[in-house]
Every structure is written in C-alpha cells, then in structure tokens.
Amino acid sequence: MVHDIDMITWVLGELPTQVHSMANSQIPEIAAIDDFDNVVTTLIFPSGTIGIINVNRFASYGYDQRLEVFGMKAMYEANNGRPNNAVRSSEKGSAVDPIFHSFPSRYQESYYAEMDCFVDVVNGDKVLPITYLNSSAVSKIADAAEKSARSGEPVNLIWDTNEKPDGYF
C-alpha cells in the first residue's frame, strides 16, 4: 500500500489529515500471522479531496493497479498495462491480453528510469528528486492506516511544516 500512498500524495501534492481503513484476511496463512490481505483506506486531504485506496493479495488475474481521478469537469484514468494493447473482436465478443502479472513485468521501464536517475545523481548531474521527507510522510500515513484497520476508528494526522516535502501542503 505504501506505493499507492506515495502515488496519491504525489499526484495531489498534499498530505492527508485523516485516514480510515477497514481490513480483513481471506487467506488463512495471512490471518495466522495477524496481517491483512484485503484493505480499503480512505484519505481526507486539506483541499477536501477524498482518496480511496483498495489493495488485496488475491487478484488472480494479475497485478491490478489503476488510478482514477474524478473532478468537476473531467475524469482521468490510468488503467492496467498489458503486454499488448490489441483487442480481438468477433461475434462472440472481445478479447485482450491479460494484464501484467507481477511488479517487475509491469514496471520494467520505471526501473530503467530509476537506475538512470540514480547514475545521474551519483555523477552529480542531477539532484535526487525525492527526500527523506517523502519517505517518512508515506510511512506516517501507512502507520496510521494500519492503526485504523486494527482499531476500526479513523486516525487524524497533524503535519508540522518540517515534516512536509517541498511543494506539499
């Protein structure tokens, strides 16, 4: 879920003031270690935006990660990638290739870009685009989400200015 938190805070440029999670375990082995395999988290942001993150560990059809943004004038979608975007249609219906099944197959281009950025930073050609504040903010939100899932209660978050990454409000 931390990657989803990272993405939603980056897209919005703000940090949530409240987190509320509901979770359960459908897989006995996950329940046995007191963890969750199905989580829904609602985040409330200072702008009034409501973010919803759904995660589960049993999507048998592949690595399902989508982004949808609904606004007053438009909706934007970033859907699941596929190895091939061709659609076969006939009198029996339509068929498409399945979505990528794993993190490495889905984000191969991102890993290359990440490595290129790392080399540029090491060579002094670029400043690291994220700081420890980005990581610690996401960790604080993830901890609040887990606390909420275990208690069943919303968790309010207060952010000191020294906790906010540059450009976030």
N, C-alpha and C positions, 0 to 999 in steps of 0.2 A: 504494500500500500504506500510505502514511502515515495516510490516513483510517481504515483498518482498525485500525492500531496505536493510533491515538487513541481509537477506539471501544472496543477491548478493554481498554485500560488504564483508561479512564473507567468502564466497566461494573464492572470488578473493583476499582478503587480501589487498584491496586498496580502496580509496575513489574517486568518480568521480570528474572530473574537469569541466564537463559541463552536464547540464540536459535540456532536451527539451520535453515538454508534449503537447499533444493535448487531448482535452476532450469535452464531451457533456453530455446532460441529455436527456435520452429517457423516463424516468419516470416523469410525471408531478409534483408529490409531491416532488421529489428531486430537480427539476428545480425551484420550488416555494420557496425553502429555499436557492437558489443560490449555490447549490452544484452540483457535477458531479456524474453520475452513470456509466460512460464509459470513461476510461483513458488509453492512451498509452504514456509511458515515455521512452525516450532513454537516456542512461547514457554513457558518454565517460570517459574512465579511462586513467590514465597516461601510462599504458602499451600499449595503443592502442586498448584495448578490448572495444567492444561496447555491452552494455547490454540493453535489451528491457524488460520492464515490462508492461503487459496488465492486467488491472483489470476492472471488471464490477460487478454490483449489481443485474444482472438478469439472471444468469446461472441457468435455471430451472431444470437442470439435476443433480445438486449437487454442492458441494464446490470444484471448479476446481482450483487446484494449482499444476503446474508442473514446473520442472526445466529442461532446455535443455542447454547443453554446447557444442558448436561446435568448434573444433580445427583443426589444420593442419593434425593431424594423427588419430583423432577419434572424435566421438560424444558420449556424455553421456546423459542419460535421467533418471529422477526420475519422474515417472508417478503418476497419482492419485491413491491413495489407494482404495481398495474395501473391504467390509466385508468378501468376499470370492473370491479367485482367480481362481475358477473353471470356465472353458469355456465349454459350451454345443454346440457341432457342429452336424449338420444334413444336409440333402439335402436342407433344407430351409435356411441354413446359420448358423451363430454362435450367441450365446447369453451369456452375462456375467451379473453378479450382477451390479446394478448401483454404482457409486462412492459414498463415504460418503457425506451426505447432509449438514453437519454442522462442525464447528470448533471443538466442544467437541468430536464428534464421530471420527473425523479424527485424532486428536492429543491426544487421551487418554493416550497412552504410554509416550508421551512427557511431559504431565502434571505430571505423576508419577515421571519421571526422574527429572523434575524441583523441585518437592517437596522434593525428596531425596537429591538433591544438596543443597537446602535451609537448610534442617536439618543439613547436614554436615557442612555448613558454620557457622550456629548458634552454633554448638557444637565445632567449632574450628578445625575440621578435614580437612577442605578444604578452599581454598581461592576462593572468588567469581570470576567466570570465565569471567565476563564482568564488565566494569566500567562505570561511568557516561559518559566517552568519547564515548563509543559505542552508548549510547542513544542520546547524544547531536549531534553526527555526523549524525545519521539517521534523527533526527528532522531537522537539517540544510538542508539535501538533500530533505526531504519531503516538507519543506517550499519552496525550490527552484522549485520543481516540480509543486506545486500549483501556484506559481508566474508565471511560464512559461505557464501553462494551461490558466491562466486568461489573460496574455498579448499576447500569441501566439509567443513569442520570446524565444530563448534559454537563459538559465541563466548560467553564468560562476561561478565556485566555486573556491575559494582560501582557502587553508588549512594551517594554522600556525602549526608548529610542536607540540605545546601544545594542539591542537585540535584533533590530531590523536591518536587512541587507539594503545597500544603496538602491534608491529608486522605489522601494516598497513603502506603502503607507498602511 
